[in-house]
């Protein structure tokens, strides 16, 4: 786009679209991890409630 001499507004819009896509992918990844890894590990006794809370706390900083 830069080589094509597109406007700064066009570039900013495309960058925003990429950022939104990455943000949504990150949220989906974290949600899937919580729903499948943490919850299922708690259900089958693989981790304690305290460990699950700690794992969730590690993830929250990325939201």
mmCIF file of the N, C-alpha and C atoms, coordinates in Angstrom:
data_MODEL
# 
_entry.id   MODEL 
# 
loop_
_atom_site.group_PDB 
_atom_site.id 
_atom_site.type_symbol 
_atom_site.label_atom_id 
_atom_site.label_alt_id 
_atom_site.label_comp_id 
_atom_site.label_asym_id 
_atom_site.label_entity_id 
_atom_site.label_seq_id 
_atom_site.pdbx_PDB_ins_code 
_atom_site.Cartn_x 
_atom_site.Cartn_y 
_atom_site.Cartn_z 
_atom_site.occupancy 
_atom_site.B_iso_or_equiv 
_atom_site.pdbx_formal_charge 
_atom_site.auth_seq_id 
_atom_site.auth_comp_id 
_atom_site.auth_asym_id 
_atom_site.auth_atom_id 
_atom_site.pdbx_PDB_model_num 
ATOM 1   N N  . UNK A 1 1  ? 0.825   -1.190  0.000  1.00 0.00 ? 1  UNK A N  1 
ATOM 2   C CA . UNK A 1 1  ? 0.000   0.000   0.000  1.00 0.00 ? 1  UNK A CA 1 
ATOM 3   C C  . UNK A 1 1  ? 0.871   1.257   0.000  1.00 0.00 ? 1  UNK A C  1 
ATOM 4   N N  . UNK A 1 2  ? 1.984   1.193   0.707  1.00 0.00 ? 2  UNK A N  1 
ATOM 5   C CA . UNK A 1 2  ? 2.875   2.354   0.739  1.00 0.00 ? 2  UNK A CA 1 
ATOM 6   C C  . UNK A 1 2  ? 3.454   2.587   -0.651 1.00 0.00 ? 2  UNK A C  1 
ATOM 7   N N  . UNK A 1 3  ? 3.886   1.478   -1.294 1.00 0.00 ? 3  UNK A N  1 
ATOM 8   C CA . UNK A 1 3  ? 4.451   1.603   -2.632 1.00 0.00 ? 3  UNK A CA 1 
ATOM 9   C C  . UNK A 1 3  ? 3.422   2.119   -3.634 1.00 0.00 ? 3  UNK A C  1 
ATOM 10  N N  . UNK A 1 4  ? 2.153   1.878   -3.371 1.00 0.00 ? 4  UNK A N  1 
ATOM 11  C CA . UNK A 1 4  ? 1.080   2.312   -4.269 1.00 0.00 ? 4  UNK A CA 1 
ATOM 12  C C  . UNK A 1 4  ? 0.641   3.742   -3.960 1.00 0.00 ? 4  UNK A C  1 
ATOM 13  N N  . UNK A 1 5  ? 1.334   4.397   -3.019 1.00 0.00 ? 5  UNK A N  1 
ATOM 14  C CA . UNK A 1 5  ? 1.019   5.771   -2.631 1.00 0.00 ? 5  UNK A CA 1 
ATOM 15  C C  . UNK A 1 5  ? -0.412  5.949   -2.130 1.00 0.00 ? 5  UNK A C  1 
ATOM 16  N N  . UNK A 1 6  ? -0.883  4.957   -1.358 1.00 0.00 ? 6  UNK A N  1 
ATOM 17  C CA . UNK A 1 6  ? -2.221  5.064   -0.760 1.00 0.00 ? 6  UNK A CA 1 
ATOM 18  C C  . UNK A 1 6  ? -2.174  6.103   0.354  1.00 0.00 ? 6  UNK A C  1 
ATOM 19  N N  . UNK A 1 7  ? -3.309  6.647   0.678  1.00 0.00 ? 7  UNK A N  1 
ATOM 20  C CA . UNK A 1 7  ? -3.368  7.712   1.682  1.00 0.00 ? 7  UNK A CA 1 
ATOM 21  C C  . UNK A 1 7  ? -3.063  7.160   3.076  1.00 0.00 ? 7  UNK A C  1 
ATOM 22  N N  . UNK A 1 8  ? -2.667  8.043   3.950  1.00 0.00 ? 8  UNK A N  1 
ATOM 23  C CA . UNK A 1 8  ? -2.397  7.656   5.349  1.00 0.00 ? 8  UNK A CA 1 
ATOM 24  C C  . UNK A 1 8  ? -3.658  7.102   6.000  1.00 0.00 ? 8  UNK A C  1 
ATOM 25  N N  . UNK A 1 9  ? -4.803  7.668   5.665  1.00 0.00 ? 9  UNK A N  1 
ATOM 26  C CA . UNK A 1 9  ? -6.063  7.178   6.228  1.00 0.00 ? 9  UNK A CA 1 
ATOM 27  C C  . UNK A 1 9  ? -6.321  5.736   5.796  1.00 0.00 ? 9  UNK A C  1 
ATOM 28  N N  . UNK A 1 10 ? -6.033  5.409   4.528  1.00 0.00 ? 10 UNK A N  1 
ATOM 29  C CA . UNK A 1 10 ? -6.196  4.031   4.057  1.00 0.00 ? 10 UNK A CA 1 
ATOM 30  C C  . UNK A 1 10 ? -5.269  3.086   4.800  1.00 0.00 ? 10 UNK A C  1 
ATOM 31  N N  . UNK A 1 11 ? -4.040  3.508   4.987  1.00 0.00 ? 11 UNK A N  1 
ATOM 32  C CA . UNK A 1 11 ? -3.072  2.682   5.720  1.00 0.00 ? 11 UNK A CA 1 
ATOM 33  C C  . UNK A 1 11 ? -3.512  2.475   7.165  1.00 0.00 ? 11 UNK A C  1 
ATOM 34  N N  . UNK A 1 12 ? -3.949  3.540   7.801  1.00 0.00 ? 12 UNK A N  1 
ATOM 35  C CA . UNK A 1 12 ? -4.403  3.449   9.189  1.00 0.00 ? 12 UNK A CA 1 
ATOM 36  C C  . UNK A 1 12 ? -5.603  2.514   9.302  1.00 0.00 ? 12 UNK A C  1 
ATOM 37  N N  . UNK A 1 13 ? -6.496  2.574   8.333  1.00 0.00 ? 13 UNK A N  1 
ATOM 38  C CA . UNK A 1 13 ? -7.667  1.705   8.343  1.00 0.00 ? 13 UNK A CA 1 
ATOM 39  C C  . UNK A 1 13 ? -7.253  0.240   8.221  1.00 0.00 ? 13 UNK A C  1 
ATOM 40  N N  . UNK A 1 14 ? -6.311  -0.051  7.356  1.00 0.00 ? 14 UNK A N  1 
ATOM 41  C CA . UNK A 1 14 ? -5.845  -1.423  7.187  1.00 0.00 ? 14 UNK A CA 1 
ATOM 42  C C  . UNK A 1 14 ? -5.123  -1.929  8.432  1.00 0.00 ? 14 UNK A C  1 
ATOM 43  N N  . UNK A 1 15 ? -4.331  -1.071  9.042  1.00 0.00 ? 15 UNK A N  1 
ATOM 44  C CA . UNK A 1 15 ? -3.646  -1.447  10.281 1.00 0.00 ? 15 UNK A CA 1 
ATOM 45  C C  . UNK A 1 15 ? -4.664  -1.725  11.373 1.00 0.00 ? 15 UNK A C  1 
ATOM 46  N N  . UNK A 1 16 ? -5.694  -0.904  11.460 1.00 0.00 ? 16 UNK A N  1 
ATOM 47  C CA . UNK A 1 16 ? -6.760  -1.110  12.446 1.00 0.00 ? 16 UNK A CA 1 
ATOM 48  C C  . UNK A 1 16 ? -7.453  -2.448  12.213 1.00 0.00 ? 16 UNK A C  1 
ATOM 49  N N  . UNK A 1 17 ? -7.688  -2.790  10.972 1.00 0.00 ? 17 UNK A N  1 
ATOM 50  C CA . UNK A 1 17 ? -8.323  -4.067  10.650 1.00 0.00 ? 17 UNK A CA 1 
ATOM 51  C C  . UNK A 1 17 ? -7.447  -5.237  11.101 1.00 0.00 ? 17 UNK A C  1 
ATOM 52  N N  . UNK A 1 18 ? -6.152  -5.140  10.887 1.00 0.00 ? 18 UNK A N  1 
ATOM 53  C CA . UNK A 1 18 ? -5.224  -6.191  11.318 1.00 0.00 ? 18 UNK A CA 1 
ATOM 54  C C  . UNK A 1 18 ? -5.215  -6.290  12.835 1.00 0.00 ? 18 UNK A C  1 
ATOM 55  N N  . UNK A 1 19 ? -5.165  -5.153  13.512 1.00 0.00 ? 19 UNK A N  1 
ATOM 56  C CA . UNK A 1 19 ? -5.180  -5.154  14.980 1.00 0.00 ? 19 UNK A CA 1 
ATOM 57  C C  . UNK A 1 19 ? -6.453  -5.804  15.513 1.00 0.00 ? 19 UNK A C  1 
ATOM 58  N N  . UNK A 1 20 ? -7.590  -5.471  14.922 1.00 0.00 ? 20 UNK A N  1 
ATOM 59  C CA . UNK A 1 20 ? -8.860  -6.054  15.367 1.00 0.00 ? 20 UNK A CA 1 
ATOM 60  C C  . UNK A 1 20 ? -8.881  -7.559  15.153 1.00 0.00 ? 20 UNK A C  1 
ATOM 61  N N  . UNK A 1 21 ? -8.358  -8.004  14.035 1.00 0.00 ? 21 UNK A N  1 
ATOM 62  C CA . UNK A 1 21 ? -8.305  -9.434  13.740 1.00 0.00 ? 21 UNK A CA 1 
ATOM 63  C C  . UNK A 1 21 ? -7.432  -10.153 14.764 1.00 0.00 ? 21 UNK A C  1 
ATOM 64  N N  . UNK A 1 22 ? -6.284  -9.594  15.071 1.00 0.00 ? 22 UNK A N  1 
ATOM 65  C CA . UNK A 1 22 ? -5.397  -10.195 16.066 1.00 0.00 ? 22 UNK A CA 1 
ATOM 66  C C  . UNK A 1 22 ? -6.034  -10.193 17.455 1.00 0.00 ? 22 UNK A C  1 
ATOM 67  N N  . UNK A 1 23 ? -6.682  -9.107  17.817 1.00 0.00 ? 23 UNK A N  1 
ATOM 68  C CA . UNK A 1 23 ? -7.342  -8.999  19.126 1.00 0.00 ? 23 UNK A CA 1 
ATOM 69  C C  . UNK A 1 23 ? -8.425  -10.069 19.245 1.00 0.00 ? 23 UNK A C  1 
ATOM 70  N N  . UNK A 1 24 ? -9.223  -10.233 18.204 1.00 0.00 ? 24 UNK A N  1 
ATOM 71  C CA . UNK A 1 24 ? -10.282 -11.240 18.234 1.00 0.00 ? 24 UNK A CA 1 
ATOM 72  C C  . UNK A 1 24 ? -9.713  -12.654 18.292 1.00 0.00 ? 24 UNK A C  1 
ATOM 73  N N  . UNK A 1 25 ? -8.635  -12.897 17.572 1.00 0.00 ? 25 UNK A N  1 
ATOM 74  C CA . UNK A 1 25 ? -8.004  -14.213 17.609 1.00 0.00 ? 25 UNK A CA 1 
ATOM 75  C C  . UNK A 1 25 ? -7.471  -14.509 19.009 1.00 0.00 ? 25 UNK A C  1 
ATOM 76  N N  . UNK A 1 26 ? -6.875  -13.514 19.634 1.00 0.00 ? 26 UNK A N  1 
ATOM 77  C CA . UNK A 1 26 ? -6.346  -13.684 20.991 1.00 0.00 ? 26 UNK A CA 1 
ATOM 78  C C  . UNK A 1 26 ? -7.474  -13.998 21.967 1.00 0.00 ? 26 UNK A C  1 
ATOM 79  N N  . UNK A 1 27 ? -8.574  -13.270 21.865 1.00 0.00 ? 27 UNK A N  1 
ATOM 80  C CA . UNK A 1 27 ? -9.712  -13.516 22.761 1.00 0.00 ? 27 UNK A CA 1 
ATOM 81  C C  . UNK A 1 27 ? -10.270 -14.917 22.565 1.00 0.00 ? 27 UNK A C  1 
ATOM 82  N N  . UNK A 1 28 ? -10.379 -15.351 21.316 1.00 0.00 ? 28 UNK A N  1 
ATOM 83  C CA . UNK A 1 28 ? -10.883 -16.698 21.034 1.00 0.00 ? 28 UNK A CA 1 
ATOM 84  C C  . UNK A 1 28 ? -9.953  -17.758 21.610 1.00 0.00 ? 28 UNK A C  1 
ATOM 85  N N  . UNK A 1 29 ? -8.665  -17.551 21.459 1.00 0.00 ? 29 UNK A N  1 
ATOM 86  C CA . UNK A 1 29 ? -7.687  -18.489 21.997 1.00 0.00 ? 29 UNK A CA 1 
ATOM 87  C C  . UNK A 1 29 ? -7.806  -18.592 23.514 1.00 0.00 ? 29 UNK A C  1 
ATOM 88  N N  . UNK A 1 30 ? -7.898  -17.464 24.174 1.00 0.00 ? 30 UNK A N  1 
ATOM 89  C CA . UNK A 1 30 ? -7.997  -17.458 25.642 1.00 0.00 ? 30 UNK A CA 1 
ATOM 90  C C  . UNK A 1 30 ? -9.309  -18.086 26.084 1.00 0.00 ? 30 UNK A C  1 
ATOM 91  N N  . UNK A 1 31 ? -10.406 -17.744 25.406 1.00 0.00 ? 31 UNK A N  1 
ATOM 92  C CA . UNK A 1 31 ? -11.702 -18.320 25.762 1.00 0.00 ? 31 UNK A CA 1 
ATOM 93  C C  . UNK A 1 31 ? -11.682 -19.829 25.592 1.00 0.00 ? 31 UNK A C  1 
ATOM 94  N N  . UNK A 1 32 ? -11.119 -20.309 24.508 1.00 0.00 ? 32 UNK A N  1 
ATOM 95  C CA . UNK A 1 32 ? -11.031 -21.742 24.272 1.00 0.00 ? 32 UNK A CA 1 
ATOM 96  C C  . UNK A 1 32 ? -10.181 -22.414 25.349 1.00 0.00 ? 32 UNK A C  1 
ATOM 97  N N  . UNK A 1 33 ? -9.084  -21.776 25.716 1.00 0.00 ? 33 UNK A N  1 
ATOM 98  C CA . UNK A 1 33 ? -8.215  -22.343 26.749 1.00 0.00 ? 33 UNK A CA 1 
ATOM 99  C C  . UNK A 1 33 ? -8.956  -22.448 28.078 1.00 0.00 ? 33 UNK A C  1 
ATOM 100 N N  . UNK A 1 34 ? -9.671  -21.392 28.433 1.00 0.00 ? 34 UNK A N  1 
ATOM 101 C CA . UNK A 1 34 ? -10.417 -21.410 29.694 1.00 0.00 ? 34 UNK A CA 1 
ATOM 102 C C  . UNK A 1 34 ? -11.489 -22.487 29.654 1.00 0.00 ? 34 UNK A C  1 
ATOM 103 N N  . UNK A 1 35 ? -12.289 -22.497 28.580 1.00 0.00 ? 35 UNK A N  1 
ATOM 104 C CA . UNK A 1 35 ? -13.411 -23.431 28.504 1.00 0.00 ? 35 UNK A CA 1 
ATOM 105 C C  . UNK A 1 35 ? -12.971 -24.886 28.416 1.00 0.00 ? 35 UNK A C  1 
ATOM 106 N N  . UNK A 1 36 ? -11.931 -25.154 27.662 1.00 0.00 ? 36 UNK A N  1 
ATOM 107 C CA . UNK A 1 36 ? -11.570 -26.541 27.431 1.00 0.00 ? 36 UNK A CA 1 
ATOM 108 C C  . UNK A 1 36 ? -10.434 -27.034 28.318 1.00 0.00 ? 36 UNK A C  1 
ATOM 109 N N  . UNK A 1 37 ? -9.420  -26.246 28.464 1.00 0.00 ? 37 UNK A N  1 
ATOM 110 C CA . UNK A 1 37 ? -8.268  -26.719 29.237 1.00 0.00 ? 37 UNK A CA 1 
ATOM 111 C C  . UNK A 1 37 ? -8.478  -26.562 30.739 1.00 0.00 ? 37 UNK A C  1 
ATOM 112 N N  . UNK A 1 38 ? -8.804  -25.372 31.166 1.00 0.00 ? 38 UNK A N  1 
ATOM 113 C CA . UNK A 1 38 ? -8.924  -25.134 32.610 1.00 0.00 ? 38 UNK A CA 1 
ATOM 114 C C  . UNK A 1 38 ? -10.157 -25.823 33.184 1.00 0.00 ? 38 UNK A C  1 
ATOM 115 N N  . UNK A 1 39 ? -11.308 -25.592 32.568 1.00 0.00 ? 39 UNK A N  1 
ATOM 116 C CA . UNK A 1 39 ? -12.549 -26.159 33.105 1.00 0.00 ? 39 UNK A CA 1 
ATOM 117 C C  . UNK A 1 39 ? -12.514 -27.692 33.071 1.00 0.00 ? 39 UNK A C  1 
ATOM 118 N N  . UNK A 1 40 ? -12.068 -28.250 31.964 1.00 0.00 ? 40 UNK A N  1 
ATOM 119 C CA . UNK A 1 40 ? -12.011 -29.708 31.876 1.00 0.00 ? 40 UNK A CA 1 
ATOM 120 C C  . UNK A 1 40 ? -10.984 -30.290 32.846 1.00 0.00 ? 40 UNK A C  1 
ATOM 121 N N  . UNK A 1 41 ? -9.867  -29.610 33.024 1.00 0.00 ? 41 UNK A N  1 
ATOM 122 C CA . UNK A 1 41 ? -8.864  -30.089 33.981 1.00 0.00 ? 41 UNK A CA 1 
ATOM 123 C C  . UNK A 1 41 ? -9.407  -30.064 35.401 1.00 0.00 ? 41 UNK A C  1 
ATOM 124 N N  . UNK A 1 42 ? -10.188 -29.050 35.712 1.00 0.00 ? 42 UNK A N  1 
ATOM 125 C CA . UNK A 1 42 ? -10.817 -29.005 37.038 1.00 0.00 ? 42 UNK A CA 1 
ATOM 126 C C  . UNK A 1 42 ? -11.828 -30.124 37.183 1.00 0.00 ? 42 UNK A C  1 
ATOM 127 N N  . UNK A 1 43 ? -12.619 -30.357 36.147 1.00 0.00 ? 43 UNK A N  1 
ATOM 128 C CA . UNK A 1 43 ? -13.675 -31.369 36.211 1.00 0.00 ? 43 UNK A CA 1 
ATOM 129 C C  . UNK A 1 43 ? -13.119 -32.772 36.408 1.00 0.00 ? 43 UNK A C  1 
ATOM 130 N N  . UNK A 1 44 ? -11.988 -33.067 35.772 1.00 0.00 ? 44 UNK A N  1 
ATOM 131 C CA . UNK A 1 44 ? -11.435 -34.414 35.919 1.00 0.00 ? 44 UNK A CA 1 
ATOM 132 C C  . UNK A 1 44 ? -10.398 -34.506 37.035 1.00 0.00 ? 44 UNK A C  1 
ATOM 133 N N  . UNK A 1 45 ? -10.265 -33.439 37.810 1.00 0.00 ? 45 UNK A N  1 
ATOM 134 C CA . UNK A 1 45 ? -9.354  -33.458 38.948 1.00 0.00 ? 45 UNK A CA 1 
ATOM 135 C C  . UNK A 1 45 ? -7.905  -33.237 38.587 1.00 0.00 ? 45 UNK A C  1 
ATOM 136 N N  . UNK A 1 46 ? -7.653  -32.799 37.351 1.00 0.00 ? 46 UNK A N  1 
ATOM 137 C CA . UNK A 1 46 ? -6.280  -32.577 36.893 1.00 0.00 ? 46 UNK A CA 1 
ATOM 138 C C  . UNK A 1 46 ? -5.606  -31.391 37.556 1.00 0.00 ? 46 UNK A C  1 
ATOM 139 N N  . UNK A 1 47 ? -6.395  -30.404 37.934 1.00 0.00 ? 47 UNK A N  1 
ATOM 140 C CA . UNK A 1 47 ? -5.842  -29.247 38.640 1.00 0.00 ? 47 UNK A CA 1 
ATOM 141 C C  . UNK A 1 47 ? -6.813  -28.835 39.747 1.00 0.00 ? 47 UNK A C  1 
ATOM 142 N N  . UNK A 1 48 ? -6.269  -28.165 40.735 1.00 0.00 ? 48 UNK A N  1 
ATOM 143 C CA . UNK A 1 48 ? -7.090  -27.683 41.844 1.00 0.00 ? 48 UNK A CA 1 
ATOM 144 C C  . UNK A 1 48 ? -7.753  -26.365 41.454 1.00 0.00 ? 48 UNK A C  1 
ATOM 145 N N  . UNK A 1 49 ? -8.711  -25.985 42.254 1.00 0.00 ? 49 UNK A N  1 
ATOM 146 C CA . UNK A 1 49 ? -9.379  -24.702 42.042 1.00 0.00 ? 49 UNK A CA 1 
ATOM 147 C C  . UNK A 1 49 ? -8.362  -23.566 42.113 1.00 0.00 ? 49 UNK A C  1 
ATOM 148 N N  . UNK A 1 50 ? -7.459  -23.646 43.063 1.00 0.00 ? 50 UNK A N  1 
ATOM 149 C CA . UNK A 1 50 ? -6.434  -22.605 43.219 1.00 0.00 ? 50 UNK A CA 1 
ATOM 150 C C  . UNK A 1 50 ? -5.534  -22.524 41.979 1.00 0.00 ? 50 UNK A C  1 
ATOM 151 N N  . UNK A 1 51 ? -5.141  -23.665 41.450 1.00 0.00 ? 51 UNK A N  1 
ATOM 152 C CA . UNK A 1 51 ? -4.317  -23.680 40.232 1.00 0.00 ? 51 UNK A CA 1 
ATOM 153 C C  . UNK A 1 51 ? -5.087  -23.100 39.047 1.00 0.00 ? 51 UNK A C  1 
ATOM 154 N N  . UNK A 1 52 ? -6.379  -23.418 38.972 1.00 0.00 ? 52 UNK A N  1 
ATOM 155 C CA . UNK A 1 52 ? -7.210  -22.889 37.889 1.00 0.00 ? 52 UNK A CA 1 
ATOM 156 C C  . UNK A 1 52 ? -7.306  -21.369 37.973 1.00 0.00 ? 52 UNK A C  1 
ATOM 157 N N  . UNK A 1 53 ? -7.472  -20.857 39.178 1.00 0.00 ? 53 UNK A N  1 
ATOM 158 C CA . UNK A 1 53 ? -7.543  -19.407 39.369 1.00 0.00 ? 53 UNK A CA 1 
ATOM 159 C C  . UNK A 1 53 ? -6.215  -18.766 38.988 1.00 0.00 ? 53 UNK A C  1 
ATOM 160 N N  . UNK A 1 54 ? -5.118  -19.380 39.362 1.00 0.00 ? 54 UNK A N  1 
ATOM 161 C CA . UNK A 1 54 ? -3.806  -18.842 39.001 1.00 0.00 ? 54 UNK A CA 1 
ATOM 162 C C  . UNK A 1 54 ? -3.600  -18.847 37.488 1.00 0.00 ? 54 UNK A C  1 
ATOM 163 N N  . UNK A 1 55 ? -4.023  -19.906 36.831 1.00 0.00 ? 55 UNK A N  1 
ATOM 164 C CA . UNK A 1 55 ? -3.906  -19.984 35.374 1.00 0.00 ? 55 UNK A CA 1 
ATOM 165 C C  . UNK A 1 55 ? -4.758  -18.908 34.717 1.00 0.00 ? 55 UNK A C  1 
ATOM 166 N N  . UNK A 1 56 ? -5.960  -18.742 35.214 1.00 0.00 ? 56 UNK A N  1 
ATOM 167 C CA . UNK A 1 56 ? -6.839  -17.697 34.684 1.00 0.00 ? 56 UNK A CA 1 
ATOM 168 C C  . UNK A 1 56 ? -6.222  -16.321 34.896 1.00 0.00 ? 56 UNK A C  1 
ATOM 169 N N  . UNK A 1 57 ? -5.648  -16.091 36.062 1.00 0.00 ? 57 UNK A N  1 
ATOM 170 C CA . UNK A 1 57 ? -5.014  -14.799 36.363 1.00 0.00 ? 57 UNK A CA 1 
ATOM 171 C C  . UNK A 1 57 ? -3.857  -14.535 35.404 1.00 0.00 ? 57 UNK A C  1 
ATOM 172 N N  . UNK A 1 58 ? -3.122  -15.572 35.019 1.00 0.00 ? 58 UNK A N  1 
ATOM 173 C CA . UNK A 1 58 ? -2.034  -15.396 34.052 1.00 0.00 ? 58 UNK A CA 1 
ATOM 174 C C  . UNK A 1 58 ? -2.569  -14.943 32.691 1.00 0.00 ? 58 UNK A C  1 
ATOM 175 N N  . UNK A 1 59 ? -3.760  -15.413 32.342 1.00 0.00 ? 59 UNK A N  1 
ATOM 176 C CA . UNK A 1 59 ? -4.357  -15.092 31.046 1.00 0.00 ? 59 UNK A CA 1 
ATOM 177 C C  . UNK A 1 59 ? -5.001  -13.713 31.005 1.00 0.00 ? 59 UNK A C  1 
ATOM 178 N N  . UNK A 1 60 ? -5.547  -13.287 32.134 1.00 0.00 ? 60 UNK A N  1 
ATOM 179 C CA . UNK A 1 60 ? -6.302  -12.031 32.189 1.00 0.00 ? 60 UNK A CA 1 
ATOM 180 C C  . UNK A 1 60 ? -5.459  -10.846 31.710 1.00 0.00 ? 60 UNK A C  1 
ATOM 181 N N  . UNK A 1 61 ? -4.186  -10.855 31.978 1.00 0.00 ? 61 UNK A N  1 
ATOM 182 C CA . UNK A 1 61 ? -3.354  -9.715  31.590 1.00 0.00 ? 61 UNK A CA 1 
ATOM 183 C C  . UNK A 1 61 ? -3.289  -9.523  30.080 1.00 0.00 ? 61 UNK A C  1 
ATOM 184 N N  . UNK A 1 62 ? -3.661  -10.540 29.326 1.00 0.00 ? 62 UNK A N  1 
ATOM 185 C CA . UNK A 1 62 ? -3.632  -10.437 27.870 1.00 0.00 ? 62 UNK A CA 1 
ATOM 186 C C  . UNK A 1 62 ? -4.959  -9.977  27.261 1.00 0.00 ? 62 UNK A C  1 
ATOM 187 N N  . UNK A 1 63 ? -5.968  -9.838  28.097 1.00 0.00 ? 63 UNK A N  1 
ATOM 188 C CA . UNK A 1 63 ? -7.277  -9.391  27.601 1.00 0.00 ? 63 UNK A CA 1 
ATOM 189 C C  . UNK A 1 63 ? -7.331  -7.894  27.444 1.00 0.00 ? 63 UNK A C  1 
# 
